[in-house]
Amino acid sequence: MHQHGLLRPLKAAELSDGTLRYLLLIAALLSPRPPDLMILNEPEASLHPDLLAPLARLIAAAAERSQIIVVSHAFGLVSALDREADSRQIVLEKQLSETIVQDRTPPAWAWPSR
């Protein structure tokens, strides 16, 4: 990775987990051949909070070409997605060791064909 002001390029082993994760998310979300369905499980893990809004913009742009499901506990990412994308929030809660959809409306899944 080249960066202005550094005397030499950085190798991947010198980058933080958050930087590597963000670069991989960028590559997946900007793929020229996106999958029909992409599931991102806690994509905010290891990311700096300032990257949550740019990540939400990338997810919203990718969602125009793919169905994307994001699983997250990060309020910052969830609220940024609400602002950026035409999204639906599905809140799960635990009741007597059973996980249920909070508003009791099941999601409308659109599974790709094989």
C-alpha positions in Angstrom: 0.0 0.0 0.0 1.4 3.4 -1.0 0.6 6.4 1.1 1.8 10.0 0.7 4.4 10.8 3.3 5.6 7.2 3.8 9.1 6.5 2.6 8.2 3.0 1.4 5.1 1.0 0.6 3.5 -1.0 3.4 3.1 -4.7 3.1 -0.2 -6.4 4.0 1.4 -7.9 7.2 2.0 -4.3 8.4 -1.6 -3.2 8.1 -4.1 -3.4 10.9 -6.9 -6.0 11.0 -9.4 -3.2 10.5 -7.6 -1.8 7.4 -7.3 -5.3 5.9 -11.0 -6.0 6.7 -12.1 -2.7 5.1 -10.0 -3.4 2.0 -11.6 -6.9 1.6 -15.1 -5.5 2.1 -14.4 -2.9 -0.6 -13.2 -5.6 -3.0 -16.3 -7.8 -2.3 -18.8 -4.9 -2.5 -17.3 -3.4 -5.7 -17.0 -6.7 -7.4 -17.7 -6.5 -11.2 -19.6 -9.7 -10.9 -21.5 -9.6 -7.7 -23.3 -12.6 -6.3 -27.1 -12.7 -6.2 -27.0 -12.9 -2.4 -24.3 -11.5 -0.1 -24.4 -11.9 3.7 -22.1 -9.7 5.8 -21.8 -10.9 9.4 -20.8 -8.0 11.6 -18.8 -6.2 9.0 -18.0 -3.4 11.5 -15.7 -5.7 13.5 -12.2 -4.2 13.9 -13.2 -1.1 11.9 -12.7 2.5 13.1 -16.1 4.1 13.9 -15.4 6.8 11.2 -15.5 4.1 8.5 -19.1 3.0 9.3 -20.8 5.7 7.2 -18.5 5.0 4.2 -19.1 1.3 4.6 -22.9 1.9 4.6 -22.6 3.9 1.4 -20.7 1.0 -0.2 -23.3 -1.5 1.0 -26.1 0.7 -0.3 -24.4 0.9 -3.8 -23.8 -2.8 -3.9 -27.4 -3.5 -2.9 -28.6 -2.0 -6.2 -27.0 -5.0 -7.9 -27.3 -7.8 -5.2 -29.5 -8.7 -2.3 -27.4 -7.9 0.8 -28.1 -9.1 4.3 -26.1 -7.4 7.1 -26.0 -8.8 10.6 -24.8 -6.2 13.0 -25.0 -5.1 16.6 -23.4 -1.7 15.8 -25.9 1.1 16.1 -23.6 3.4 14.0 -23.7 1.0 11.0 -27.4 0.3 11.3 -28.4 3.9 11.5 -26.0 4.8 8.6 -27.7 2.0 6.5 -31.1 3.4 7.3 -30.0 6.8 5.9 -28.2 5.4 2.8 -30.3 2.6 1.6 -33.8 1.5 1.0 -33.5 -1.1 3.7 -35.6 -3.1 6.1 -34.4 -3.6 9.6 -35.3 -7.0 11.2 -34.8 -6.9 15.0 -34.3 -10.2 16.7 -34.9 -10.8 20.4 -34.5 -13.7 22.8 -37.5 -14.9 24.7 -37.1 -17.9 27.0 -34.0 -19.1 25.0 -35.9 -18.8 21.7 -34.8 -16.2 19.1 -37.8 -14.5 17.4 -38.5 -11.6 15.0 -39.5 -8.7 17.2 -42.5 -7.5 15.2 -43.4 -11.1 14.3 -43.3 -10.4 10.6 -41.1 -13.0 8.9 -38.5 -11.7 6.4 -39.3 -11.9 2.7 -36.2 -13.9 1.6 -35.3 -14.0 -2.1 -32.9 -17.0 -2.4 -31.0 -17.2 -5.7 -31.5 -20.2 -7.9 -28.8 -22.8 -8.2 
